[in-house]
Amino acid sequence: QVQLVQSGGGSVQAGGSLRLSCSASSYTFTSQCVGWFRQAPGKEREGVATISADGSTDYGDSVKGRFTISRDNTKNTLYLEMNSLKPEDTAMYYCAARRWNAYCSFNHLNYIIWGQGTQVTVSS
């Protein structure tokens, strides 16, 4: 099967840190752009960070300097390290992958494989 399995998330106080993980259990995404998206209730899904097959990264303006995306191709796993968390970061976080050999994008409609989502809640 083609599936992304997420772990991590939870509730933290403002200024705290969390690490999210996303693993492809039945295939390799070494040649794909993968990324993190988030969606808060009543709001559109927005791009958080992406990383290309060659390791090039991009971040949403609201998380630059605080979040770090990385990938470990030997483990077929994607990570999101979130530091200095703010209440505004509260959302459901999803990992996703584009089709093979596609370039990275912040448009969630370009992503075809998704994780199940994990909740991140940051209290003030």
C-alpha positions as CSV (number, residue, x, y, z in Angstrom):
1,Q,0.0,0.0,0.0
2,V,0.9,3.6,-0.4
3,Q,0.6,5.4,3.0
4,L,2.3,8.0,5.2
5,V,2.1,7.3,8.9
6,Q,2.6,10.3,11.3
7,S,3.7,10.4,14.9
8,G,4.4,13.1,17.4
9,G,2.3,16.1,18.2
10,G,0.6,16.9,21.4
11,S,0.1,19.9,23.8
12,V,2.8,22.3,24.9
13,Q,3.0,25.7,26.4
14,A,4.1,28.7,24.3
15,G,7.8,28.6,23.7
16,G,8.0,24.9,23.9
17,S,9.1,22.4,21.2
18,L,7.7,19.4,19.4
19,R,9.0,17.0,16.8
20,L,6.7,15.4,14.2
21,S,7.6,12.4,12.1
22,C,6.2,11.0,9.0
23,S,7.2,7.6,7.5
24,A,6.3,5.9,4.3
25,S,5.6,2.3,5.3
26,S,5.3,0.6,2.0
27,Y,7.3,2.6,-0.5
28,T,10.2,5.0,-0.8
29,F,9.8,8.8,-1.3
30,T,13.5,9.5,-2.0
31,S,12.6,11.0,-5.4
32,Q,9.6,13.0,-4.2
33,C,9.1,16.5,-2.8
34,V,7.6,16.0,0.7
35,G,6.2,18.6,3.0
36,W,4.2,19.6,6.0
37,F,0.8,21.3,6.0
38,R,-1.5,22.5,8.7
39,Q,-5.1,23.4,9.1
40,A,-6.8,25.1,11.9
41,P,-10.6,24.9,12.4
42,G,-12.4,27.2,9.9
43,K,-9.2,28.0,8.0
44,E,-7.7,26.8,4.8
45,R,-4.9,24.3,4.7
46,E,-1.6,26.1,4.5
47,G,1.9,25.0,3.7
48,V,4.4,24.9,6.5
49,A,7.6,23.6,5.0
50,T,8.8,21.5,2.1
51,I,11.9,19.6,1.2
52,S,12.9,18.4,-2.2
53,A,14.6,15.2,-3.2
54,D,18.0,16.9,-3.2
55,G,17.4,18.5,0.2
56,S,16.4,22.0,-0.8
57,T,14.0,23.4,1.8
58,D,11.3,26.1,1.9
59,Y,9.3,27.5,4.7
60,G,6.2,29.5,5.3
61,D,6.8,33.0,6.4
62,S,5.2,32.4,9.8
63,V,7.5,29.6,10.8
64,K,10.8,30.7,9.3
65,G,13.5,30.6,12.0
66,R,11.5,28.4,14.3
67,F,10.7,25.2,12.3
68,T,13.1,22.9,10.6
69,I,12.2,20.3,8.0
70,S,14.5,17.3,7.3
71,R,14.4,13.9,5.7
72,D,16.3,10.7,6.4
73,N,16.2,8.7,3.2
74,T,17.8,5.7,4.9
75,K,14.7,5.5,7.2
76,N,12.3,6.8,4.6
77,T,11.1,9.3,7.2
78,L,10.3,13.0,7.2
79,Y,10.6,15.2,10.2
80,L,9.5,18.6,11.4
81,E,11.2,20.1,14.4
82,M,9.1,22.9,15.8
83,N,10.7,25.3,18.3
84,S,9.5,28.5,20.0
85,L,5.9,27.4,19.4
86,K,3.2,30.0,19.5
87,P,-0.6,29.6,20.1
88,E,-1.0,30.6,16.5
89,D,0.7,27.3,15.5
90,T,-2.2,25.3,16.9
91,A,-3.6,23.2,14.1
92,M,-3.8,19.7,12.7
93,Y,-0.6,19.0,10.9
94,Y,-0.3,16.7,7.9
95,C,2.6,15.4,6.0
96,A,2.3,14.9,2.3
97,A,4.2,13.9,-0.9
98,R,4.0,14.9,-4.5
99,R,4.2,12.6,-7.4
100,W,7.6,11.1,-8.2
101,N,10.1,13.7,-9.6
102,A,7.7,16.6,-9.2
103,Y,9.1,19.9,-7.9
104,C,8.2,21.3,-4.5
105,S,5.1,23.5,-4.1
106,F,3.2,25.2,-1.2
107,N,-0.1,24.4,-3.0
108,H,-1.6,21.4,-1.1
109,L,-3.6,20.5,-4.2
110,N,-0.4,19.4,-5.8
111,Y,0.2,16.7,-3.2
112,I,-1.3,13.2,-3.8
113,I,-0.3,11.2,-0.8
114,W,-1.2,12.3,2.7
115,G,-0.6,11.2,6.3
116,Q,-3.5,10.9,8.8
117,G,-2.8,14.1,10.6
118,T,-1.7,14.9,14.1
119,Q,-2.9,17.6,16.4
120,V,-0.5,20.3,17.8
121,T,-1.9,22.5,20.5
122,V,0.0,25.4,21.9
123,S,-1.3,27.1,25.0
124,S,-0.5,30.7,26.0
